[in-house]
Amino acid sequence: MKEIACASGVELLVDYLEGALSADLRSAVDAHVAGCPRCVAFIASYRETPRILREATATALPADLQASLRALLRAHRQ
């Protein structure tokens, strides 16, 4: 089985999380991740990103800021 190192890069972990690796490569990444706190932390943060973005964009802008932005956009279009 091929050994994986953190130096293999983020792309490999993203492919791993998206199920885009061959069975052999996935097994090698599984073995690496089982003993690598840095990769475990990366995976956790990658999985949390959508939730964080949803929460960040779920907050409505204050009414006065919305009005200012609309006025700015209208002025820019003219």
C-alpha positions in Angstrom: 0.0 0.0 0.0 1.3 3.5 -0.9 2.1 5.7 2.1 0.7 9.2 2.1 2.3 12.3 3.6 0.8 15.7 4.4 3.0 17.1 1.7 0.7 15.4 -0.8 -1.4 18.5 -0.5 -4.9 19.8 0.1 -6.1 18.6 -3.3 -5.7 15.0 -2.3 -7.7 15.5 0.9 -10.4 17.3 -1.0 -10.6 14.5 -3.5 -10.7 12.1 -0.5 -13.7 13.9 1.1 -15.5 14.1 -2.2 -15.1 10.4 -2.9 -13.0 10.9 -6.0 -10.1 8.6 -5.1 -9.5 5.0 -6.2 -10.1 2.4 -3.5 -6.3 1.9 -3.0 -5.6 5.5 -2.7 -8.5 6.0 -0.4 -7.2 3.2 1.9 -3.8 4.9 2.0 -5.3 8.3 2.9 -7.5 6.5 5.5 -4.4 5.1 7.1 -2.6 8.4 7.0 -5.5 10.4 8.5 -5.9 7.9 11.3 -2.5 9.0 12.6 -2.3 12.6 11.5 -3.9 15.3 13.8 -3.1 18.0 11.2 -5.1 16.2 8.5 -7.9 15.4 10.9 -8.1 19.1 11.8 -8.2 20.0 8.1 -11.0 17.6 7.4 -13.0 18.9 10.3 -12.6 22.5 9.2 -13.5 21.5 5.6 -16.7 19.9 6.7 -17.6 22.8 8.9 -17.2 25.5 6.2 -20.6 25.1 4.6 -22.3 25.5 8.0 -20.2 28.6 8.9 -21.0 30.2 5.5 -24.8 29.5 5.9 -24.7 31.1 9.4 -22.7 34.1 8.2 -25.0 34.8 5.2 -28.2 34.1 7.2 -27.9 37.4 9.1 -30.0 40.2 7.6 -28.4 43.5 6.9 -29.7 46.4 9.0 -32.4 48.3 7.2 -30.4 51.6 7.0 -27.4 49.7 5.4 -29.7 48.0 2.9 -31.2 51.4 1.9 -27.7 52.9 1.6 -26.5 50.0 -0.6 -29.6 50.3 -2.8 -29.1 54.0 -3.2 -25.4 53.5 -4.1 -26.3 50.8 -6.7 -28.9 53.1 -8.2 -26.5 55.9 -8.5 -23.8 53.7 -10.0 -26.3 52.4 -12.7 -27.1 55.9 -13.9 
